[in-house]
Amino acid sequence: MGYKYKKAVKSQMKSVECVEGEPIEHKIERIVSNKEPITDGAPSIFTERKDGVISAYNIRTDRWEIASEAMDKVSGSVQAKRDAKAAVKTEKETKVVKLEVDSAAKSTEGTKGA
């Protein structure tokens, strides 16, 4: 009795080239000693209160959309499984049994009082 093993599926992920960064102490010393302007940094994502939240940075909206899409996929797969089970049940032949009433049987209601 031989066992069959599936071959391992290789991942589609690829390695990233690692680069060691400059320590913050050296960077500060270099900027202060050379009097360089600070050019790197993150873009400002804050807006005026009257303008509201930028949709690109609204984390609540992003998470809600991702979660709702995932739940749609889950509910779709559950419904597909239910439909598949129902299709299998309807495809099977059902056997109908006809019950006949035996007229020779007597009622036991009259014998209670005796």
The first five atom37 places (N, CA, C, CB, O) and aatype in JSON, in Angstrom:
{
  "aatype": [12, 7, 18, 11, 18, 11, 11, 0, 19, 11, 15, 5, 12, 11, 15, 19, 6, 4, 19, 6, 7, 6, 14, 9, 6, 8, 11, 9, 6, 1, 9, 19, 15, 2, 11, 6, 14, 9, 16, 3, 7, 0, 14, 15, 9, 13, 16, 6, 1, 11, 3, 7, 19, 9, 15, 0, 18, 2, 9, 1, 16, 3, 1, 17, 6, 9, 0, 15, 6, 0, 12, 3, 11, 19, 15, 7, 15, 19, 5, 0, 11, 1, 3, 0, 11, 0, 0, 19, 11, 16, 6, 11, 6, 16, 11, 19, 19, 11, 10, 6, 19, 3, 15, 0, 0, 11, 15, 16, 6, 7, 16, 11, 7, 0],
  "atom_mask": [
    [1, 1, 1, 1, 1],
    [1, 1, 1, 0, 1],
    [1, 1, 1, 1, 1],
    [1, 1, 1, 1, 1],
    [1, 1, 1, 1, 1],
    [1, 1, 1, 1, 1],
    [1, 1, 1, 1, 1],
    [1, 1, 1, 1, 1],
    [1, 1, 1, 1, 1],
    [1, 1, 1, 1, 1],
    [1, 1, 1, 1, 1],
    [1, 1, 1, 1, 1],
    [1, 1, 1, 1, 1],
    [1, 1, 1, 1, 1],
    [1, 1, 1, 1, 1],
    [1, 1, 1, 1, 1],
    [1, 1, 1, 1, 1],
    [1, 1, 1, 1, 1],
    [1, 1, 1, 1, 1],
    [1, 1, 1, 1, 1],
    [1, 1, 1, 0, 1],
    [1, 1, 1, 1, 1],
    [1, 1, 1, 1, 1],
    [1, 1, 1, 1, 1],
    [1, 1, 1, 1, 1],
    [1, 1, 1, 1, 1],
    [1, 1, 1, 1, 1],
    [1, 1, 1, 1, 1],
    [1, 1, 1, 1, 1],
    [1, 1, 1, 1, 1],
    [1, 1, 1, 1, 1],
    [1, 1, 1, 1, 1],
    [1, 1, 1, 1, 1],
    [1, 1, 1, 1, 1],
    [1, 1, 1, 1, 1],
    [1, 1, 1, 1, 1],
    [1, 1, 1, 1, 1],
    [1, 1, 1, 1, 1],
    [1, 1, 1, 1, 1],
    [1, 1, 1, 1, 1],
    [1, 1, 1, 0, 1],
    [1, 1, 1, 1, 1],
    [1, 1, 1, 1, 1],
    [1, 1, 1, 1, 1],
    [1, 1, 1, 1, 1],
    [1, 1, 1, 1, 1],
    [1, 1, 1, 1, 1],
    [1, 1, 1, 1, 1],
    [1, 1, 1, 1, 1],
    [1, 1, 1, 1, 1],
    [1, 1, 1, 1, 1],
    [1, 1, 1, 0, 1],
    [1, 1, 1, 1, 1],
    [1, 1, 1, 1, 1],
    [1, 1, 1, 1, 1],
    [1, 1, 1, 1, 1],
    [1, 1, 1, 1, 1],
    [1, 1, 1, 1, 1],
    [1, 1, 1, 1, 1],
    [1, 1, 1, 1, 1],
    [1, 1, 1, 1, 1],
    [1, 1, 1, 1, 1],
    [1, 1, 1, 1, 1],
    [1, 1, 1, 1, 1],
    [1, 1, 1, 1, 1],
    [1, 1, 1, 1, 1],
    [1, 1, 1, 1, 1],
    [1, 1, 1, 1, 1],
    [1, 1, 1, 1, 1],
    [1, 1, 1, 1, 1],
    [1, 1, 1, 1, 1],
    [1, 1, 1, 1, 1],
    [1, 1, 1, 1, 1],
    [1, 1, 1, 1, 1],
    [1, 1, 1, 1, 1],
    [1, 1, 1, 0, 1],
    [1, 1, 1, 1, 1],
    [1, 1, 1, 1, 1],
    [1, 1, 1, 1, 1],
    [1, 1, 1, 1, 1],
    [1, 1, 1, 1, 1],
    [1, 1, 1, 1, 1],
    [1, 1, 1, 1, 1],
    [1, 1, 1, 1, 1],
    [1, 1, 1, 1, 1],
    [1, 1, 1, 1, 1],
    [1, 1, 1, 1, 1],
    [1, 1, 1, 1, 1],
    [1, 1, 1, 1, 1],
    [1, 1, 1, 1, 1],
    [1, 1, 1, 1, 1],
    [1, 1, 1, 1, 1],
    [1, 1, 1, 1, 1],
    [1, 1, 1, 1, 1],
    [1, 1, 1, 1, 1],
    [1, 1, 1, 1, 1],
    [1, 1, 1, 1, 1],
    [1, 1, 1, 1, 1],
    [1, 1, 1, 1, 1],
    [1, 1, 1, 1, 1],
    [1, 1, 1, 1, 1],
    [1, 1, 1, 1, 1],
    [1, 1, 1, 1, 1],
    [1, 1, 1, 1, 1],
    [1, 1, 1, 1, 1],
    [1, 1, 1, 1, 1],
    [1, 1, 1, 1, 1],
    [1, 1, 1, 1, 1],
    [1, 1, 1, 1, 1],
    [1, 1, 1, 0, 1],
    [1, 1, 1, 1, 1],
    [1, 1, 1, 1, 1],
    [1, 1, 1, 0, 1],
    [1, 1, 1, 1, 1]
  ],
  "atom_positions": [
    [[0.85, -1.17, 0.0], [0.0, 0.0, 0.0], [0.9, 1.24, 0.0], [-0.97, 0.0, 1.22], [1.49, 1.58, 1.02]],
    [[0.99, 1.89, -1.12], [1.88, 3.03, -1.24], [1.17, 4.34, -0.93], [0.0, 0.0, 0.0], [-0.03, 4.48, -1.2]],
    [[1.87, 5.24, -0.39], [1.33, 6.56, -0.07], [1.77, 7.54, -1.15], [1.79, 7.05, 1.33], [2.9, 7.48, -1.64]],
    [[0.88, 8.41, -1.5], [1.2, 9.44, -2.49], [1.39, 10.76, -1.75], [0.09, 9.56, -3.58], [0.53, 11.17, -0.96]],
    [[2.47, 11.41, -2.0], [2.75, 12.7, -1.39], [2.63, 13.78, -2.45], [4.17, 12.72, -0.73], [3.07, 13.61, -3.58]],
    [[2.04, 14.87, -2.06], [1.96, 16.0, -2.97], [3.28, 16.74, -2.95], [0.79, 16.94, -2.59], [3.94, 16.84, -1.91]],
    [[3.65, 17.26, -4.1], [4.88, 18.05, -4.17], [4.64, 19.39, -3.48], [5.33, 18.26, -5.64], [3.55, 19.95, -3.53]],
    [[5.66, 19.88, -2.84], [5.56, 21.17, -2.16], [5.38, 22.27, -3.2], [6.81, 21.44, -1.27], [6.09, 22.31, -4.21]],
    [[4.45, 23.15, -2.94], [4.21, 24.27, -3.84], [5.13, 25.41, -3.43], [2.71, 24.72, -3.8], [5.14, 25.84, -2.28]],
    [[5.9, 25.87, -4.38], [6.81, 26.97, -4.08], [6.04, 28.28, -4.07], [7.97, 27.04, -5.12], [5.13, 28.49, -4.87]],
    [[6.41, 29.13, -3.18], [5.72, 30.41, -3.01], [6.08, 31.36, -4.15], [6.08, 31.03, -1.66], [7.15, 31.27, -4.75]],
    [[5.18, 32.26, -4.43], [5.4, 33.27, -5.45], [6.14, 34.49, -4.88], [4.08, 33.7, -6.06], [6.47, 35.42, -5.62]],
    [[6.39, 34.47, -3.57], [7.06, 35.6, -2.93], [8.53, 35.6, -3.31], [6.9, 35.54, -1.4], [9.16, 34.55, -3.44]],
    [[9.06, 36.78, -3.48], [10.46, 36.92, -3.85], [11.21, 37.67, -2.76], [10.61, 37.65, -5.22], [10.63, 38.47, -2.02]],
    [[12.47, 37.39, -2.66], [13.3, 38.02, -1.65], [13.51, 39.5, -1.95], [14.64, 37.3, -1.55], [13.51, 39.92, -3.11]],
    [[13.69, 40.26, -0.9], [13.94, 41.69, -1.04], [15.4, 41.95, -0.67], [12.97, 42.53, -0.13], [15.93, 41.37, 0.27]],
    [[16.02, 42.82, -1.43], [17.42, 43.15, -1.15], [17.49, 44.02, 0.11], [18.07, 43.88, -2.37], [16.83, 45.06, 0.19]],
    [[18.27, 43.58, 1.07], [18.4, 44.3, 2.34], [19.5, 45.35, 2.24], [18.7, 43.33, 3.5], [20.58, 45.09, 1.7]],
    [[19.21, 46.53, 2.75], [20.18, 47.62, 2.78], [20.22, 48.16, 4.19], [19.81, 48.74, 1.74], [19.17, 48.46, 4.78]],
    [[21.4, 48.29, 4.74], [21.53, 48.81, 6.1], [21.47, 50.32, 6.05], [22.83, 48.32, 6.76], [22.18, 50.96, 5.27]],
    [[20.63, 50.9, 6.91], [20.46, 52.33, 6.93], [21.5, 53.05, 7.78], [0.0, 0.0, 0.0], [22.27, 52.42, 8.51]],
    [[21.51, 54.38, 7.68], [22.43, 55.2, 8.45], [21.85, 55.42, 9.85], [22.69, 56.57, 7.74], [20.68, 55.78, 9.98]],
    [[22.65, 55.2, 10.9], [22.14, 55.44, 12.26], [21.73, 56.9, 12.43], [23.21, 55.06, 13.31], [22.32, 57.8, 11.83]],
    [[20.71, 57.14, 13.24], [20.16, 58.48, 13.43], [21.18, 59.44, 14.02], [18.93, 58.43, 14.32], [21.19, 60.63, 13.71]],
    [[22.06, 58.91, 14.89], [23.08, 59.77, 15.49], [24.04, 60.31, 14.43], [23.86, 58.99, 16.57], [24.41, 61.49, 14.46]],
    [[24.44, 59.45, 13.5], [25.36, 59.88, 12.43], [24.67, 60.86, 11.49], [25.89, 58.66, 11.63], [25.28, 61.83, 11.03]],
    [[23.4, 60.61, 11.21], [22.66, 61.48, 10.31], [22.51, 62.88, 10.91], [21.28, 60.89, 10.0], [22.71, 63.88, 10.22]],
    [[22.16, 62.95, 12.19], [22.02, 64.25, 12.86], [23.35, 64.99, 12.88], [21.48, 64.08, 14.3], [23.41, 66.19, 12.61]],
    [[24.41, 64.26, 13.19], [25.74, 64.89, 13.22], [26.12, 65.42, 11.84], [26.81, 63.87, 13.72], [26.67, 66.52, 11.73]],
    [[25.84, 64.66, 10.79], [26.16, 65.08, 9.43], [25.35, 66.32, 9.04], [25.89, 63.94, 8.43], [25.9, 67.25, 8.46]],
    [[24.05, 66.35, 9.35], [23.21, 67.48, 8.99], [23.63, 68.74, 9.74], [21.74, 67.17, 9.27], [23.67, 69.83, 9.17]],
    [[23.95, 68.58, 11.04], [24.34, 69.75, 11.85], [25.7, 70.27, 11.43], [24.36, 69.39, 13.34], [25.89, 71.48, 11.31]],
    [[26.65, 69.37, 11.2], [28.01, 69.83, 10.87], [28.08, 70.41, 9.46], [29.0, 68.67, 10.99], [28.84, 71.35, 9.23]],
    [[27.32, 69.88, 8.5], [27.35, 70.39, 7.12], [26.29, 71.45, 6.87], [27.17, 69.23, 6.14], [26.23, 72.03, 5.79]],
    [[25.45, 71.7, 7.86], [24.35, 72.68, 7.76], [23.46, 72.38, 6.55], [24.92, 74.12, 7.67], [23.08, 73.28, 5.8]],
    [[23.14, 71.09, 6.39], [22.27, 70.67, 5.29], [20.81, 70.85, 5.69], [22.56, 69.2, 4.9], [20.47, 70.74, 6.87]],
    [[19.95, 71.12, 4.73], [18.52, 71.18, 5.05], [17.98, 69.76, 5.21], [17.73, 71.96, 3.95], [18.48, 68.82, 4.59]],
    [[16.96, 69.62, 6.04], [16.33, 68.32, 6.22], [15.37, 68.12, 5.05], [15.58, 68.22, 7.61], [14.35, 68.8, 4.94]],
    [[15.72, 67.18, 4.2], [14.92, 66.98, 2.98], [13.99, 65.77, 3.06], [15.84, 66.83, 1.79], [12.97, 65.74, 2.38]],
    [[14.34, 64.8, 3.86], [13.49, 63.61, 3.92], [12.43, 63.78, 5.01], [14.34, 62.35, 4.18], [12.59, 64.58, 5.93]],
    [[11.37, 63.02, 4.87], [10.28, 63.08, 5.83], [9.0, 62.59, 5.19], [0.0, 0.0, 0.0], [8.95, 62.37, 3.98]],
    [[8.0, 62.42, 5.98], [6.71, 61.94, 5.49], [5.86, 63.11, 5.01], [5.96, 61.16, 6.59], [5.98, 64.22, 5.54]],
    [[5.03, 62.88, 4.02], [4.14, 63.96, 3.56], [3.09, 64.26, 4.62], [3.47, 63.57, 2.23], [2.71, 63.39, 5.4]],
    [[2.63, 65.47, 4.64], [1.62, 65.88, 5.6], [0.25, 65.35, 5.16], [1.59, 67.43, 5.75], [-0.2, 65.62, 4.05]],
    [[-0.39, 64.6, 6.05], [-1.7, 64.05, 5.71], [-2.82, 64.74, 6.48], [-1.72, 62.55, 6.0], [-3.99, 64.39, 6.33]],
    [[-2.46, 65.71, 7.28], [-3.46, 66.41, 8.06], [-4.08, 67.51, 7.23], [-2.85, 66.98, 9.35], [-3.4, 68.16, 6.43]],
    [[-5.37, 67.73, 7.41], [-6.08, 68.77, 6.67], [-6.81, 69.67, 7.65], [-7.07, 68.15, 5.64], [-6.88, 69.39, 8.85]],
    [[-7.34, 70.72, 7.13], [-8.14, 71.63, 7.95], [-9.38, 70.87, 8.45], [-8.55, 72.91, 7.14], [-9.88, 69.98, 7.76]],
    [[-9.86, 71.22, 9.61], [-11.03, 70.54, 10.18], [-12.26, 70.71, 9.28], [-11.33, 71.09, 11.59], [-13.06, 69.79, 9.15]],
    [[-12.38, 71.88, 8.67], [-13.54, 72.14, 7.81], [-13.52, 71.26, 6.56], [-13.58, 73.61, 7.41], [-14.58, 70.97, 6.0]],
    [[-12.31, 70.84, 6.11], [-12.18, 70.0, 4.91], [-12.49, 68.54, 5.19], [-10.79, 70.12, 4.33], [-12.81, 67.8, 4.26]],
    [[-12.4, 68.11, 6.44], [-12.69, 66.73, 6.8], [-11.5, 65.82, 6.55], [0.0, 0.0, 0.0], [-10.38, 66.28, 6.37]],
    [[-11.77, 64.53, 6.56], [-10.72, 63.53, 6.4], [-10.57, 63.19, 4.92], [-11.03, 62.25, 7.22], [-11.56, 63.0, 4.22]],
    [[-9.34, 63.13, 4.46], [-9.08, 62.74, 3.08], [-9.39, 61.25, 2.95], [-7.59, 63.05, 2.67], [-8.95, 60.45, 3.78]],
    [[-10.14, 60.86, 1.93], [-10.58, 59.47, 1.8], [-9.39, 58.51, 1.64], [-11.52, 59.33, 0.59], [-9.49, 57.35, 2.04]],
    [[-8.3, 58.97, 1.07], [-7.14, 58.1, 0.89], [-6.5, 57.72, 2.22], [-6.11, 58.79, 0.0], [-5.84, 56.69, 2.32]],
    [[-6.69, 58.55, 3.26], [-6.06, 58.29, 4.55], [-7.06, 57.89, 5.62], [-5.32, 59.51, 5.01], [-6.69, 57.78, 6.79]],
    [[-8.31, 57.65, 5.26], [-9.33, 57.28, 6.23], [-9.22, 55.79, 6.52], [-10.76, 57.66, 5.72], [-9.7, 54.96, 5.73]],
    [[-8.6, 55.44, 7.64], [-8.35, 54.03, 7.94], [-9.63, 53.28, 8.25], [-7.39, 53.91, 9.11], [-9.71, 52.08, 7.98]],
    [[-10.62, 53.93, 8.79], [-11.87, 53.23, 9.11], [-12.57, 52.77, 7.84], [-12.8, 54.14, 9.92], [-13.07, 51.65, 7.77]],
    [[-12.61, 53.63, 6.84], [-13.24, 53.27, 5.57], [-12.51, 52.13, 4.91], [-13.29, 54.48, 4.63], [-13.14, 51.19, 4.43]],
    [[-11.19, 52.19, 4.88], [-10.4, 51.16, 4.22], [-10.64, 49.8, 4.88], [-8.9, 51.51, 4.26], [-10.86, 48.81, 4.19]],
    [[-10.6, 49.75, 6.2], [-10.78, 48.48, 6.9], [-12.19, 47.95, 6.7], [-10.48, 48.64, 8.39], [-12.38, 46.75, 6.52]],
    [[-13.18, 48.84, 6.73], [-14.56, 48.4, 6.58], [-14.77, 47.8, 5.19], [-15.53, 49.56, 6.82], [-15.43, 46.77, 5.06]],
    [[-14.23, 48.43, 4.14], [-14.39, 47.92, 2.78], [-13.72, 46.56, 2.63], [-13.82, 48.91, 1.76], [-14.29, 45.65, 2.02]],
    [[-12.54, 46.41, 3.18], [-11.83, 45.13, 3.09], [-12.61, 44.05, 3.83], [-10.4, 45.25, 3.68], [-12.77, 42.94, 3.32]],
    [[-13.09, 44.37, 5.02], [-13.84, 43.39, 5.81], [-15.15, 43.01, 5.11], [-14.13, 43.94, 7.22], [-15.53, 41.84, 5.1]],
    [[-15.84, 43.98, 4.53], [-17.1, 43.66, 3.87], [-16.88, 42.82, 2.62], [-17.85, 44.95, 3.5], [-17.67, 41.93, 2.33]],
    [[-15.81, 43.08, 1.88], [-15.49, 42.26, 0.71], [-15.17, 40.83, 1.14], [-14.31, 42.86, -0.07], [-15.6, 39.87, 0.49]],
    [[-14.41, 40.68, 2.22], [-14.07, 39.34, 2.71], [-15.31, 38.59, 3.17], [-13.06, 39.43, 3.87], [-15.46, 37.4, 2.89]],
    [[-16.22, 39.27, 3.87], [-17.43, 38.62, 4.33], [-18.35, 38.25, 3.17], [-18.18, 39.52, 5.32], [-19.05, 37.24, 3.24]],
    [[-18.35, 39.04, 2.1], [-19.12, 38.69, 0.91], [-18.6, 37.4, 0.29], [-19.08, 39.82, -0.12], [-19.39, 36.55, -0.14]],
    [[-17.28, 37.25, 0.25], [-16.69, 36.03, -0.3], [-17.03, 34.83, 0.57], [-15.17, 36.17, -0.42], [-17.35, 33.76, 0.06]],
    [[-16.96, 35.0, 1.89], [-17.27, 33.9, 2.82], [-18.73, 33.49, 2.68], [-16.95, 34.32, 4.27], [-19.03, 32.31, 2.57]],
    [[-19.63, 34.46, 2.69], [-21.05, 34.12, 2.59], [-21.37, 33.5, 1.24], [-21.92, 35.37, 2.82], [-22.24, 32.64, 1.14]],
    [[-20.68, 33.93, 0.2], [-20.88, 33.33, -1.12], [-20.43, 31.88, -1.15], [0.0, 0.0, 0.0], [-21.11, 31.04, -1.75]],
    [[-19.31, 31.56, -0.51], [-18.84, 30.18, -0.49], [-19.76, 29.3, 0.36], [-17.4, 30.11, 0.04], [-20.01, 28.14, 0.01]],
    [[-20.27, 29.83, 1.47], [-21.2, 29.07, 2.31], [-22.48, 28.79, 1.53], [-21.53, 29.85, 3.63], [-23.01, 27.68, 1.58]],
    [[-22.98, 29.78, 0.81], [-24.2, 29.6, 0.01], [-23.97, 28.59, -1.11], [-24.66, 30.94, -0.58], [-24.86, 27.8, -1.42]],
    [[-22.79, 28.61, -1.72], [-22.47, 27.65, -2.78], [-22.45, 26.23, -2.23], [-21.11, 27.99, -3.43], [-22.93, 25.3, -2.89]],
    [[-21.91, 26.04, -1.02], [-21.91, 24.72, -0.41], [-23.33, 24.25, -0.13], [-21.09, 24.73, 0.9], [-23.66, 23.09, -0.36]],
    [[-24.18, 25.15, 0.35], [-25.58, 24.79, 0.61], [-26.29, 24.41, -0.68], [-26.32, 25.96, 1.3], [-27.04, 23.43, -0.71]],
    [[-26.06, 25.17, -1.75], [-26.69, 24.87, -3.03], [-26.22, 23.52, -3.57], [-26.39, 25.98, -4.04], [-27.01, 22.77, -4.15]],
    [[-24.94, 23.22, -3.38], [-24.41, 21.94, -3.85], [-25.04, 20.78, -3.09], [-22.87, 21.9, -3.69], [-25.37, 19.76, -3.7]],
    [[-25.22, 20.92, -1.78], [-25.86, 19.87, -1.0], [-27.31, 19.69, -1.42], [-25.78, 20.19, 0.5], [-27.79, 18.56, -1.52]],
    [[-28.01, 20.78, -1.67], [-29.41, 20.7, -2.09], [-29.51, 20.03, -3.45], [-30.04, 22.1, -2.13], [-30.45, 19.26, -3.69]],
    [[-28.58, 20.29, -4.35], [-28.6, 19.69, -5.68], [-28.38, 18.19, -5.59], [-27.54, 20.34, -6.58], [-28.99, 17.43, -6.34]],
    [[-27.5, 17.75, -4.7], [-27.24, 16.32, -4.52], [-28.47, 15.62, -3.98], [-26.04, 16.1, -3.58], [-28.79, 14.52, -4.42]],
    [[-29.17, 16.24, -3.03], [-30.36, 15.64, -2.45], [-31.48, 15.52, -3.47], [-30.83, 16.45, -1.26], [-32.2, 14.52, -3.47]],
    [[-31.65, 16.5, -4.33], [-32.73, 16.44, -5.32], [-32.41, 15.46, -6.44], [-33.0, 17.82, -5.9], [-33.32, 14.92, -7.06]],
    [[-31.13, 15.22, -6.72], [-30.75, 14.29, -7.77], [-30.99, 12.84, -7.36], [-29.29, 14.5, -8.13], [-31.24, 11.99, -8.21]],
    [[-30.9, 12.54, -6.07], [-31.11, 11.18, -5.61], [-32.57, 10.81, -5.83], [-30.72, 11.04, -4.11], [-33.47, 11.64, -5.71]],
    [[-32.79, 9.53, -6.15], [-34.15, 9.06, -6.34], [-34.8, 8.88, -4.97], [-34.18, 7.73, -7.15], [-34.22, 8.31, -4.05]],
    [[-35.99, 9.39, -4.86], [-36.72, 9.21, -3.6], [-37.7, 8.08, -3.77], [-37.46, 10.52, -3.19], [-38.37, 7.96, -4.8]],
    [[-37.78, 7.24, -2.78], [-38.67, 6.08, -2.83], [-39.95, 6.42, -2.08], [-37.97, 4.82, -2.22], [-39.92, 6.81, -0.91]],
    [[-41.08, 6.25, -2.76], [-42.36, 6.55, -2.16], [-42.98, 5.24, -1.7], [-43.3, 7.3, -3.17], [-43.11, 4.29, -2.47]],
    [[-43.35, 5.2, -0.44], [-43.97, 4.0, 0.13], [-45.45, 4.32, 0.35], [-43.26, 3.56, 1.47], [-45.79, 5.31, 1.0]],
    [[-46.3, 3.47, -0.19], [-47.74, 3.66, -0.04], [-48.2, 2.89, 1.19], [-48.52, 3.21, -1.31], [-47.98, 1.68, 1.28]],
    [[-48.82, 3.56, 2.11], [-49.32, 2.92, 3.33], [-50.77, 2.52, 3.14], [-49.17, 3.85, 4.55], [-51.6, 3.32, 2.71]],
    [[-51.05, 1.3, 3.45], [-52.43, 0.82, 3.34], [-53.01, 0.67, 4.74], [-52.51, -0.53, 2.56], [-52.33, 0.2, 5.65]],
    [[-54.24, 1.07, 4.92], [-54.91, 0.97, 6.21], [-55.53, -0.42, 6.3], [-55.99, 2.1, 6.39], [-56.28, -0.84, 5.42]],
    [[-55.21, -1.13, 7.38], [-55.76, -2.47, 7.59], [-57.13, -2.32, 8.24], [-54.8, -3.35, 8.49], [-57.24, -1.79, 9.35]],
    [[-58.16, -2.78, 7.57], [-59.52, -2.62, 8.1], [-59.84, -3.64, 9.18], [-60.52, -2.74, 6.99], [-60.86, -3.49, 9.86]],
    [[-59.03, -4.66, 9.38], [-59.27, -5.68, 10.38], [-58.86, -5.21, 11.77], [-58.54, -6.94, 10.02], [-59.21, -5.86, 12.75]],
    [[-58.13, -4.15, 11.88], [-57.68, -3.65, 13.16], [-58.85, -3.08, 13.94], [-56.57, -2.6, 12.98], [-59.71, -2.42, 13.36]],
    [[-58.9, -3.31, 15.24], [-59.98, -2.83, 16.09], [-59.5, -1.69, 16.96], [-60.54, -3.95, 16.94], [-58.34, -1.67, 17.38]],
    [[-60.35, -0.77, 17.24], [-60.04, 0.34, 18.1], [-59.96, -0.13, 19.55], [-61.08, 1.44, 17.94], [-60.72, -1.01, 19.97]],
    [[-59.05, 0.46, 20.3], [-58.9, 0.09, 21.72], [-59.6, 1.08, 22.63], [-57.42, 0.01, 22.09], [-59.52, 0.96, 23.86]],
    [[-60.28, 2.06, 22.07], [-60.94, 3.07, 22.89], [-62.09, 2.5, 23.69], [-61.44, 4.2, 22.02], [-62.36, 2.96, 24.8]],
    [[-62.79, 1.51, 23.16], [-63.94, 0.94, 23.84], [-63.58, 0.04, 24.99], [0.0, 0.0, 0.0], [-64.44, -0.26, 25.82]],
    [[-62.35, -0.41, 25.09], [-61.95, -1.35, 26.13], [-61.4, -0.65, 27.36], [-60.92, -2.31, 25.58], [-61.01, -1.34, 28.31]],
    [[-61.36, 0.66, 27.4], [-60.79, 1.39, 28.54], [-61.63, 1.18, 29.79], [-60.69, 2.9, 28.23], [-61.1, 0.91, 30.86]],
    [[-62.94, 1.31, 29.64], [-63.83, 1.28, 30.8], [-64.09, -0.12, 31.31], [0.0, 0.0, 0.0], [-64.64, -0.26, 32.41]],
    [[-63.74, -1.13, 30.61], [-64.1, -2.47, 31.02], [-63.21, -3.05, 32.07], [-64.09, -3.36, 29.86], [-63.41, -4.18, 32.5]]
  ]
}
